[in-house]
Amino acid sequence: MASRLYPEDQKRVEEYLNSPLHKVERKPFKVWWLLMAIIGAVFGLGLLARFLAALVLA
């Protein structure tokens, strides 16, 4: 896709994006941690809902 910027503006954008500020090393994304967190949240909220229902219906 061709850039819609003028060449000098595109050069400034590329310099900004290539600066050391934007070269942060990150850990690899772990899908299993996200999946476990979602399952844990659903399980925890389910238990909370059952507890609150027991309080209301008792």
N, C-alpha and C positions, 0 to 999 in steps of 0.2 A: 504494500500500500504506500503510495507516494505521500510524502509529508506536505501539509498545507502551509508550513512555516517557511519564511524566507531562510535561505541557507545560513546566514549569520545567526538568526534566532535558533535554528536547529542545532548549530554548533554549540551555542550557549546551553541549550537544554541537555545535550549529550555530555558536556563538561560537568554540569551540575549532577547528573545521574551517575557519572563515573567518579565522582569525588569520594574520598575515603569514608565520609559520613554514611554513604549508602552501600558500603561494602561490609555489612555486619554479618559475621559468621553465626549461623543458626543451627540448632540441633535438628536432626531429621524428624519429620512429622511422624508421629506414632498413632496409627489408626486404632490400635487395640486399646490404648489409654482413653481415647475419645469414646469408643464403644462402651467400655466399662463405666465411664463416667455417666453416660446417658442411661445405661441400664440401672446403675446405682441411684440416679436421680428419680427415675420412674418408680423403682422399687420403694425408695424412701417416701416419695409423695403418695404412693399407694397405701403404705402403712399409716402415714399421717391421716389420710382420708378415712381409713377404717377406724382409726382411733377417735377422730372427731365424730364420725357417725355413731360409734358406740356411746360416746358421751351424750349426744343429742337424743338417741333412741332409748337410753337407759332411764 
